[in-house]
Amino acid sequence: MIGLLKFLLIFLGFTYLFRLIKPFIFRYLFKKVSKKMGDFKTEAPVNKEGKKDKKNAQDIGEYIDYEEID
């Protein structure tokens, strides 16, 4: 009975301690990973002429169906 009570107190103590330390650990790991990844920009380059360059299916050319010859 004493062993079970001792186990529960130790277990609850570690879970409470981990709950207090967890934000600091995650913040440290996030900074470490972001430093390792480098400074990437998430913004995509804006291409204003991209809409003009799109071709219609009619402008591509005619469709040729090839058959295999044995």
N, CA, C and O atoms as a GROMACS GRO file, in nm:
protein
  280
    1MET      N    1   0.082  -0.120   0.000
    1MET     CA    2   0.000   0.000   0.000
    1MET      C    3   0.087   0.126   0.000
    1MET      O    4   0.057   0.223  -0.071
    2ILE      N    5   0.193   0.125   0.079
    2ILE     CA    6   0.283   0.240   0.086
    2ILE      C    7   0.354   0.258  -0.050
    2ILE      O    8   0.376   0.370  -0.094
    3GLY      N    9   0.388   0.145  -0.114
    3GLY     CA   10   0.456   0.151  -0.244
    3GLY      C   11   0.367   0.214  -0.350
    3GLY      O   12   0.415   0.292  -0.434
    4LEU      N   13   0.238   0.181  -0.348
    4LEU     CA   14   0.143   0.238  -0.444
    4LEU      C   15   0.127   0.388  -0.421
    4LEU      O   16   0.123   0.465  -0.516
    5LEU      N   17   0.117   0.428  -0.296
    5LEU     CA   18   0.104   0.570  -0.263
    5LEU      C   19   0.228   0.647  -0.304
    5LEU      O   20   0.218   0.758  -0.356
    6LYS      N   21   0.345   0.589  -0.280
    6LYS     CA   22   0.471   0.653  -0.318
    6LYS      C   23   0.479   0.667  -0.470
    6LYS      O   24   0.522   0.771  -0.521
    7PHE      N   25   0.437   0.562  -0.543
    7PHE     CA   26   0.438   0.567  -0.689
    7PHE      C   27   0.345   0.676  -0.741
    7PHE      O   28   0.381   0.752  -0.831
    8LEU      N   29   0.224   0.684  -0.684
    8LEU     CA   30   0.128   0.786  -0.729
    8LEU      C   31   0.180   0.927  -0.701
    8LEU      O   32   0.164   1.015  -0.785
    9LEU      N   33   0.240   0.949  -0.587
    9LEU     CA   34   0.293   1.083  -0.556
    9LEU      C   35   0.407   1.120  -0.651
    9LEU      O   36   0.414   1.233  -0.698
   10ILE      N   37   0.495   1.026  -0.678
   10ILE     CA   38   0.605   1.053  -0.771
   10ILE      C   39   0.553   1.077  -0.912
   10ILE      O   40   0.598   1.168  -0.981
   11PHE      N   41   0.456   0.995  -0.954
   11PHE     CA   42   0.399   1.010  -1.088
   11PHE      C   43   0.329   1.144  -1.103
   11PHE      O   44   0.350   1.214  -1.202
   12LEU      N   45   0.247   1.181  -1.006
   12LEU     CA   46   0.178   1.310  -1.013
   12LEU      C   47   0.277   1.426  -1.006
   12LEU      O   48   0.256   1.529  -1.070
   13GLY      N   49   0.382   1.411  -0.929
   13GLY     CA   50   0.484   1.516  -0.920
   13GLY      C   51   0.554   1.537  -1.054
   13GLY      O   52   0.575   1.651  -1.097
   14PHE      N   53   0.590   1.427  -1.121
   14PHE     CA   54   0.655   1.439  -1.252
   14PHE      C   55   0.561   1.497  -1.358
   14PHE      O   56   0.604   1.577  -1.441
   15THR      N   57   0.435   1.457  -1.356
   15THR     CA   58   0.342   1.511  -1.455
   15THR      C   59   0.319   1.660  -1.432
   15THR      O   60   0.311   1.737  -1.528
   16TYR      N   61   0.309   1.702  -1.307
   16TYR     CA   62   0.293   1.844  -1.278
   16TYR      C   63   0.417   1.923  -1.318
   16TYR      O   64   0.408   2.031  -1.376
   17LEU      N   65   0.534   1.868  -1.286
   17LEU     CA   66   0.659   1.933  -1.324
   17LEU      C   67   0.673   1.942  -1.476
   17LEU      O   68   0.717   2.045  -1.529
   18PHE      N   69   0.636   1.836  -1.546
   18PHE     CA   70   0.643   1.838  -1.693
   18PHE      C   71   0.546   1.939  -1.750
   18PHE      O   72   0.577   2.005  -1.850
   19ARG      N   73   0.428   1.953  -1.688
   19ARG     CA   74   0.331   2.051  -1.736
   19ARG      C   75   0.385   2.193  -1.721
   19ARG      O   76   0.355   2.279  -1.804
   20LEU      N   77   0.463   2.218  -1.618
   20LEU     CA   78   0.522   2.351  -1.599
   20LEU      C   79   0.637   2.378  -1.695
   20LEU      O   80   0.654   2.490  -1.741
   21ILE      N   81   0.715   2.276  -1.726
   21ILE     CA   82   0.835   2.292  -1.809
   21ILE      C   83   0.804   2.282  -1.959
   21ILE      O   84   0.882   2.333  -2.040
   22LYS      N   85   0.695   2.219  -1.995
   22LYS     CA   86   0.662   2.192  -2.135
   22LYS      C   87   0.666   2.316  -2.226
   22LYS      O   88   0.722   2.306  -2.335
   23PRO      N   89   0.610   2.431  -2.190
   23PRO     CA   90   0.616   2.547  -2.280
   23PRO      C   91   0.759   2.593  -2.310
   23PRO      O   92   0.788   2.634  -2.423
   24PHE      N   93   0.847   2.584  -2.212
   24PHE     CA   94   0.986   2.625  -2.234
   24PHE      C   95   1.058   2.527  -2.327
   24PHE      O   96   1.139   2.568  -2.411
   25ILE      N   97   1.028   2.399  -2.311
   25ILE     CA   98   1.090   2.297  -2.398
   25ILE      C   99   1.046   2.317  -2.542
   25ILE      O  100   1.129   2.315  -2.633
   26PHE      N  101   0.915   2.336  -2.564
   26PHE     CA  102   0.865   2.354  -2.700
   26PHE      C  103   0.919   2.482  -2.763
   26PHE      O  104   0.951   2.484  -2.882
   27ARG      N  105   0.929   2.589  -2.685
   27ARG     CA  106   0.984   2.715  -2.737
   27ARG      C  107   1.130   2.696  -2.779
   27ARG      O  108   1.172   2.746  -2.884
   28TYR      N  109   1.206   2.624  -2.697
   28TYR     CA  110   1.347   2.598  -2.729
   28TYR      C  111   1.360   2.513  -2.855
   28TYR      O  112   1.441   2.544  -2.942
   29LEU      N  113   1.280   2.408  -2.865
   29LEU     CA  114   1.286   2.322  -2.983
   29LEU      C  115   1.242   2.396  -3.109
   29LEU      O  116   1.301   2.376  -3.215
   30PHE      N  117   1.141   2.481  -3.099
   30PHE     CA  118   1.095   2.559  -3.214
   30PHE      C  119   1.203   2.655  -3.262
   30PHE      O  120   1.224   2.668  -3.383
   31LYS      N  121   1.272   2.721  -3.170
   31LYS     CA  122   1.381   2.811  -3.209
   31LYS      C  123   1.495   2.735  -3.273
   31LYS      O  124   1.554   2.781  -3.371
   32LYS      N  125   1.527   2.618  -3.219
   32LYS     CA  126   1.635   2.536  -3.273
   32LYS      C  127   1.603   2.489  -3.415
   32LYS      O  128   1.689   2.493  -3.503
   33VAL      N  129   1.482   2.443  -3.436
   33VAL     CA  130   1.442   2.395  -3.570
   33VAL      C  131   1.435   2.510  -3.668
   33VAL      O  132   1.477   2.495  -3.783
   34SER      N  133   1.382   2.624  -3.627
   34SER     CA  134   1.372   2.738  -3.719
   34SER      C  135   1.510   2.792  -3.754
   34SER      O  136   1.531   2.839  -3.866
   35LYS      N  137   1.603   2.785  -3.662
   35LYS     CA  138   1.740   2.829  -3.692
   35LYS      C  139   1.806   2.732  -3.789
   35LYS      O  140   1.882   2.773  -3.877
   36LYS      N  141   1.778   2.603  -3.773
   36LYS     CA  142   1.836   2.501  -3.860
   36LYS      C  143   1.777   2.512  -4.002
   36LYS      O  144   1.848   2.490  -4.100
   37MET      N  145   1.650   2.546  -4.012
   37MET     CA  146   1.584   2.557  -4.142
   37MET      C  147   1.628   2.684  -4.216
   37MET      O  148   1.626   2.687  -4.339
   38GLY      N  149   1.667   2.784  -4.145
   38GLY     CA  150   1.707   2.909  -4.209
   38GLY      C  151   1.588   3.003  -4.218
   38GLY      O  152   1.478   2.972  -4.171
   39ASP      N  153   1.612   3.115  -4.278
   39ASP     CA  154   1.506   3.214  -4.293
   39ASP      C  155   1.446   3.202  -4.433
   39ASP      O  156   1.494   3.263  -4.528
   40PHE      N  157   1.341   3.122  -4.443
   40PHE     CA  158   1.272   3.106  -4.570
   40PHE      C  159   1.157   3.204  -4.576
   40PHE      O  160   1.087   3.225  -4.477
   41LYS      N  161   1.138   3.264  -4.691
   41LYS     CA  162   1.024   3.351  -4.710
   41LYS      C  163   0.909   3.269  -4.763
   41LYS      O  164   0.926   3.191  -4.857
   42THR      N  165   0.793   3.285  -4.705
   42THR     CA  166   0.678   3.206  -4.745
   42THR      C  167   0.598   3.272  -4.855
   42THR      O  168   0.506   3.211  -4.910
   43GLU      N  169   0.631   3.395  -4.889
   43GLU     CA  170   0.556   3.466  -4.991
   43GLU      C  171   0.597   3.416  -5.130
   43GLU      O  172   0.716   3.403  -5.159
   44ALA      N  173   0.499   3.389  -5.212
   44ALA     CA  174   0.525   3.346  -5.348
   44ALA      C  175   0.546   3.469  -5.434
   44ALA      O  176   0.481   3.571  -5.412
   45PRO      N  177   0.636   3.462  -5.532
   45PRO     CA  178   0.656   3.576  -5.619
   45PRO      C  179   0.530   3.603  -5.703
   45PRO      O  180   0.464   3.511  -5.750
   46VAL      N  181   0.502   3.728  -5.720
   46VAL     CA  182   0.382   3.767  -5.794
   46VAL      C  183   0.420   3.782  -5.940
   46VAL      O  184   0.510   3.858  -5.975
   47ASN      N  185   0.351   3.709  -6.025
   47ASN     CA  186   0.375   3.715  -6.169
   47ASN      C  187   0.250   3.771  -6.234
   47ASN      O  188   0.152   3.699  -6.253
   48LYS      N  189   0.254   3.899  -6.269
   48LYS     CA  190   0.137   3.964  -6.328
   48LYS      C  191   0.117   3.923  -6.473
   48LYS      O  192   0.005   3.928  -6.524
   49GLU      N  193   0.223   3.882  -6.539
   49GLU     CA  194   0.213   3.844  -6.680
   49GLU      C  195   0.172   3.698  -6.697
   49GLU      O  196   0.152   3.654  -6.810
   50GLY      N  197   0.160   3.624  -6.588
   50GLY     CA  198   0.126   3.482  -6.594
   50GLY      C  199  -0.010   3.457  -6.656
   50GLY      O  200  -0.029   3.356  -6.724
   51LYS      N  201  -0.103   3.546  -6.635
   51LYS     CA  202  -0.237   3.528  -6.691
   51LYS      C  203  -0.236   3.547  -6.842
   51LYS      O  204  -0.315   3.484  -6.913
   52LYS      N  205  -0.149   3.630  -6.892
   52LYS     CA  206  -0.142   3.655  -7.036
   52LYS      C  207  -0.073   3.539  -7.108
   52LYS      O  208  -0.101   3.514  -7.225
   53ASP      N  209   0.018   3.469  -7.039
   53ASP     CA  210   0.096   3.363  -7.103
   53ASP      C  211   0.019   3.232  -7.116
   53ASP      O  212   0.063   3.143  -7.189
   54LYS      N  213  -0.093   3.218  -7.047
   54LYS     CA  214  -0.168   3.093  -7.055
   54LYS      C  215  -0.227   3.080  -7.195
   54LYS      O  216  -0.283   3.174  -7.251
   55LYS      N  217  -0.213   2.960  -7.249
   55LYS     CA  218  -0.262   2.934  -7.385
   55LYS      C  219  -0.389   2.851  -7.379
   55LYS      O  220  -0.406   2.768  -7.289
   56ASN      N  221  -0.474   2.873  -7.472
   56ASN     CA  222  -0.595   2.793  -7.483
   56ASN      C  223  -0.561   2.659  -7.544
   56ASN      O  224  -0.455   2.642  -7.604
   57ALA      N  225  -0.651   2.564  -7.529
   57ALA     CA  226  -0.629   2.431  -7.586
   57ALA      C  227  -0.623   2.437  -7.738
   57ALA      O  228  -0.558   2.353  -7.800
   58GLN      N  229  -0.686   2.534  -7.799
   58GLN     CA  230  -0.686   2.546  -7.944
   58GLN      C  231  -0.552   2.597  -7.995
   58GLN      O  232  -0.513   2.567  -8.108
   59ASP      N  233  -0.481   2.673  -7.917
   59ASP     CA  234  -0.354   2.730  -7.960
   59ASP      C  235  -0.238   2.631  -7.949
   59ASP      O  236  -0.131   2.656  -8.005
   60ILE      N  237  -0.256   2.520  -7.880
   60ILE     CA  238  -0.147   2.426  -7.855
   60ILE      C  239  -0.109   2.351  -7.983
   60ILE      O  240   0.010   2.336  -8.012
   61GLY      N  241  -0.204   2.306  -8.056
   61GLY     CA  242  -0.175   2.230  -8.178
   61GLY      C  243  -0.272   2.116  -8.192
   61GLY      O  244  -0.361   2.098  -8.109
   62GLU      N  245  -0.254   2.037  -8.299
   62GLU     CA  246  -0.348   1.928  -8.320
   62GLU      C  247  -0.303   1.802  -8.247
   62GLU      O  248  -0.184   1.784  -8.221
   63TYR      N  249  -0.398   1.718  -8.215
   63TYR     CA  250  -0.373   1.595  -8.141
   63TYR      C  251  -0.343   1.484  -8.240
   63TYR      O  252  -0.418   1.462  -8.335
   64ILE      N  253  -0.232   1.412  -8.217
   64ILE     CA  254  -0.194   1.301  -8.304
   64ILE      C  255  -0.196   1.173  -8.222
   64ILE      O  256  -0.130   1.165  -8.118
   65ASP      N  257  -0.271   1.074  -8.268
   65ASP     CA  258  -0.282   0.946  -8.197
   65ASP      C  259  -0.190   0.847  -8.267
   65ASP      O  260  -0.208   0.817  -8.385
   66TYR      N  261  -0.091   0.797  -8.194
   66TYR     CA  262   0.005   0.703  -8.249
   66TYR      C  263  -0.037   0.560  -8.213
   66TYR      O  264  -0.086   0.535  -8.103
   67GLU      N  265  -0.018   0.469  -8.306
   67GLU     CA  266  -0.046   0.328  -8.281
   67GLU      C  267   0.083   0.250  -8.287
   67GLU      O  268   0.173   0.281  -8.366
   68GLU      N  269   0.092   0.148  -8.202
   68GLU     CA  270   0.212   0.065  -8.203
   68GLU      C  271   0.202  -0.037  -8.316
   68GLU      O  272   0.098  -0.096  -8.340
   69ILE      N  273   0.315  -0.054  -8.384
   69ILE     CA  274   0.323  -0.153  -8.492
   69ILE      C  275   0.406  -0.271  -8.442
   69ILE      O  276   0.519  -0.254  -8.397
   70ASP      N  277   0.346  -0.393  -8.451
   70ASP     CA  278   0.418  -0.512  -8.403
   70ASP      C  279   0.521  -0.558  -8.501
   70ASP      O  280   0.590  -0.657  -8.477
   0.00000   0.00000   0.00000
